[in-house]
Amino acid sequence: MRRKNKVLLVAAIAMAVAAYGGAIWYGWHVLTTWRAVRALPWSASDVREYYQDSGFPLYDYFHYVKARMPESEFPAYAARLGLRPLAQHERVAIWNSGEPGWWDPSSSLEGTHVRLDAPDGGTKAKWENGHVYVEAWQN
């Protein structure tokens, strides 16, 4: 085999390995990254995530995400998550703050978008002070 053909063969094998490895990485990333994080716009920065559960799978958990992003991108982000503006008559728990230390939304429900998946679970999000706050819960 001529040297040029060997170089081309090695390059083709390297590209195939890189493509296969990239596909595996992307699949793993999609499977292990929470939808609220994957749906963030490219302009989002300072992304923080926290998860707390009771130890029993798919029951009693809270999942928080806070990220810096422009207010103009919040409506599209909420739509990607399937959230809608909270109606005046609806009741959902106020925004809690404290744990973890960086989780600091105000308790106001103004501007909150929500998706209720069950009587005791759902997802809510709001944009406030330059950040988007997302909370998913199941009780």
N, C-alpha and C positions, 0 to 999 in steps of 0.2 A: 504494500500500500504506500502510495506516495505521501510525503510529509504534509502536503496541503490537504489531502483527504483525511489524514489522521487528525489534523487540527480541526477540520470541519466536524468530524465525528465526535470529538471530545466536546466541542462547543455545543453541538446538538444535544448530547447527553446531559451536559451541565444545564442547559436551558430546560430540558424536560424535568430534571430533578428539582430545579428552582420553581418551576410552575407547579409541580406536584406538592412540594413543600409549602408553597404559598396557598394552594387550595386547602391543604390540611389546616394551616394556621388560620385562614379566613373562616373555615367551618367551625373550628374550635372557638374563635373569637365570637361568632354569632351565637353559638350554643351557651357560652359562659358569661356573656355580657348582657346585663339587664336591658330590656327594650327602651326604658327611659334614658339610658346612657347612649345607646346606639342611635336613638332618634335625635339627639342634640345636633344643632347646626354646626357646620365647620367653624363658625366664628366663636363658638362657646370655648371658654377657658376656665381654668381653676376649678375643674370638675372634682367634686368630693362625693363619696358614696359611703353609706353605712347600712348595715343589715343586722337586725336583731330578731331572733325567734325564740320560741319556747322549747325548742329541742324536738318537737314533733313535726315531721315534714308537712308542709303545706297548711299549717294551722298556726294561728297566733304569731304573726310576724309583723314587723314594721321595716320598711325599706325607704331610705331617704337619699335624695340626690340634690345637691346644690351646685349651680354652675353660673358663672358670669356670662351674660349674653345680652345683646341689644333687645330692648322692649319690642321693637318692630318685628322681631322674629318669633315672639312668643305665640301669636295666634296659629301660625303654621305648625309650630312644635306641638301645641296642644292638640291640633287636628291629627297629626301623625300618631299621637298616643290614643286617639279616639275619645278625647275629652270634650265636654261642652260646658258653656258657662253655667255656673250654679244658679238655679232658679231661686227666686225670692222666698218661696214657701218651703224649699227643701232644707232638711236639717242634716248636717254632717258635723262631726267633731271639729272644734276650733283647731287652729294650728298650734301645736305644742312646740316648745323650744327647750333647750338645755342639753340633752344628751344626743349626740356628742356635742362638744363645746362649740363647734363651728355652725351648728344647726340653730339659726336665729331668726326664723320668720316671725312677723308680728302675729298676734292671735286673730287679727281681722280676717274675715272670709271675703272681703271685697276683692273682686277680680279673680276669684278662685274658679277654676275649671275642674270638672269632676267626671268620673265614670264609676258608677256603682255596679260592681260585679255580683254582689250578693247583699242580703240585708245587713251583713256585718263585715263587708269588705269592699275595697275599691281603690281607686287612685285619684289623687287631687294634685293640682299644680297651680302656681300663681307666679307672676313676675313682680318683683318688689326690690327697690333700691339697687338696681343693676344686676340682680340675680334671679334665676328661676329656681323655685323650690318645688320638688316633687316628692310626694309621700304616698306609698302604697301600704295598705294595711289589711289584715285579716284577723278577726277576733273569734 
